[in-house]
Amino acid sequence: MLTQSDDYHHVIQALQNGAAGYVLKSSELDDIERTIMAVHQGGLVIDPSLSRVVLSSLLPGNNPSEKALLSPREIEVLSAFADGLTKKEAATKLDISYHTVDQFTRRILEKLAVPSAGAAIATAVRKGLI
């Protein structure tokens, strides 16, 4: 899977659905090529920036860290809300579209199992995410 998503949950879901490789689009072209070749030869490859949390979650008695609950970009969006910014202001500050901020917001609420941005901020602060 070649993707821009560095979300731990997406990695796990992709692997559970049969992906043999998970590499980020931001990787060097040589790394992407090596991943494709390794998968073609029967290997299982996870982007190095994501491998630690994925592998640690597979060890008996280990759970992924709370930090892995939200992607770095989701944390940025939630932090913008915690700073009092609206979705439109957060989009401008983070140089992304309003629609993208809205999508991140929905995912944040779902992952934290909360009904509102305010509850998400409170939960994230309590868990040390922001």
Backbone torsions as a table, in degrees:
resi	resn	phi	psi	omega
1	MET	NA	125.6	175.1
2	LEU	-107.3	117.9	-171.3
3	THR	-148.3	166.1	173.2
4	GLN	-97.8	-6.4	-175.6
5	SER	-80.2	119.2	175.7
6	ASP	-102.6	22.4	-178.8
7	ASP	-78.3	122.8	-179.8
8	TYR	-50.8	-42.9	-177.5
9	HIS	-64.2	-35.7	177.8
10	HIS	-66.9	-37.5	178.4
11	VAL	-62.0	-51.2	-179.2
12	ILE	-60.0	-44.9	-179.6
13	GLN	-62.2	-42.6	179.2
14	ALA	-62.2	-44.1	179.6
15	LEU	-65.4	-40.4	178.3
16	GLN	-65.4	-28.2	179.4
17	ASN	-89.0	6.8	172.8
18	GLY	105.2	3.8	178.4
19	ALA	-65.1	137.7	178.3
20	ALA	-101.9	-9.0	178.8
21	GLY	-148.4	147.3	179.1
22	TYR	-141.9	108.0	-177.2
23	VAL	-130.7	143.2	-178.5
24	LEU	-84.7	144.2	178.4
25	LYS	-61.5	-23.7	-179.8
26	SER	-77.4	-3.9	179.3
27	SER	-68.5	157.7	174.9
28	GLU	-64.5	148.6	-179.1
29	LEU	-56.9	-39.4	178.4
30	ASP	-61.7	-39.1	179.2
31	ASP	-66.9	-39.4	178.0
32	ILE	-63.9	-43.6	179.1
33	GLU	-62.1	-44.4	178.6
34	ARG	-61.8	-38.8	178.5
35	THR	-62.8	-45.9	179.6
36	ILE	-60.7	-44.2	-179.8
37	MET	-64.8	-42.8	-179.6
38	ALA	-63.3	-43.4	179.0
39	VAL	-65.4	-41.2	179.1
40	HIS	-60.5	-32.3	-179.8
41	GLN	-88.9	9.5	175.2
42	GLY	96.5	6.4	-179.3
43	GLY	-81.2	168.9	174.4
44	LEU	-121.9	119.5	-173.5
45	VAL	-125.8	131.9	175.4
46	ILE	-122.2	136.4	179.4
47	ASP	-49.1	131.5	-177.4
48	PRO	-53.7	-33.0	-178.9
49	SER	-69.5	-14.9	-178.8
50	LEU	-112.2	-11.7	-171.3
51	SER	-64.7	-36.4	-176.6
52	ARG	-60.5	-50.1	-177.3
53	VAL	-69.7	-35.9	179.3
54	VAL	-66.8	-48.5	-179.0
55	LEU	-66.1	-39.5	-179.7
56	SER	-65.7	-29.9	179.3
57	SER	-70.8	-19.3	-178.9
58	LEU	-87.4	-14.7	-179.7
59	LEU	-75.3	142.2	-179.6
60	PRO	-56.0	132.4	177.1
61	GLY	79.6	-0.7	-179.9
62	ASN	-104.4	142.6	172.9
63	ASN	-121.3	152.0	176.8
64	PRO	-62.4	151.8	-179.0
65	SER	-63.7	156.9	176.8
66	GLU	-59.3	-31.4	179.4
67	LYS	-60.2	-30.8	-178.5
68	ALA	-74.1	-11.0	-179.8
69	LEU	-59.5	-40.4	178.5
70	LEU	-117.6	144.7	176.7
71	SER	-71.5	162.1	178.2
72	PRO	-56.5	-39.0	-179.5
73	ARG	-69.7	-37.3	176.4
74	GLU	-63.7	-37.5	177.3
75	ILE	-65.5	-39.5	176.8
76	GLU	-61.9	-44.2	179.7
77	VAL	-63.5	-47.2	-179.4
78	LEU	-64.3	-36.9	177.0
79	SER	-64.3	-37.1	177.0
80	ALA	-62.8	-41.0	177.2
81	PHE	-64.9	-40.3	179.4
82	ALA	-63.8	-27.1	176.3
83	ASP	-81.1	2.2	176.5
84	GLY	91.0	9.3	-179.1
85	LEU	-80.0	148.7	173.0
86	THR	-81.2	172.6	177.4
87	LYS	-59.3	-42.5	-179.8
88	LYS	-63.7	-43.7	179.4
89	GLU	-66.8	-38.5	177.9
90	ALA	-64.2	-40.3	178.1
91	ALA	-60.4	-44.1	179.1
92	THR	-65.0	-47.2	-178.6
93	LYS	-61.6	-40.3	-176.2
94	LEU	-91.3	-0.3	179.0
95	ASP	57.4	45.8	174.9
96	ILE	-132.8	168.7	-177.5
97	SER	-77.4	159.7	175.6
98	TYR	-58.6	-42.3	-179.7
99	HIS	-59.1	-41.1	179.4
100	THR	-65.5	-42.7	176.9
101	VAL	-60.5	-41.4	179.0
102	ASP	-62.3	-41.8	177.5
103	GLN	-64.2	-44.7	177.5
104	PHE	-59.8	-41.6	-179.4
105	THR	-59.9	-46.3	179.3
106	ARG	-60.5	-42.2	179.9
107	ARG	-66.5	-39.5	178.8
108	ILE	-61.2	-47.6	-179.5
109	LEU	-61.3	-40.5	179.4
110	GLU	-66.3	-47.7	-177.7
111	LYS	-64.4	-38.5	-179.5
112	LEU	-87.3	-5.7	179.3
113	ALA	54.6	52.2	179.8
114	VAL	-129.1	158.3	-175.5
115	PRO	-89.7	-13.3	-173.7
116	SER	-149.6	164.8	178.2
117	ALA	-61.9	-39.1	178.3
118	GLY	-60.6	-43.8	177.8
119	ALA	-66.5	-35.4	177.9
120	ALA	-64.2	-42.1	178.7
121	ILE	-62.5	-46.9	-179.7
122	ALA	-61.3	-43.4	179.7
123	THR	-65.0	-43.9	-179.3
124	ALA	-64.0	-39.6	177.9
125	VAL	-65.4	-44.9	-179.5
126	ARG	-61.3	-36.0	-178.8
127	LYS	-88.5	-2.5	178.7
128	GLY	76.6	22.5	-179.7
129	LEU	-80.3	-30.9	177.2
130	ILE	-132.4	NA	NA
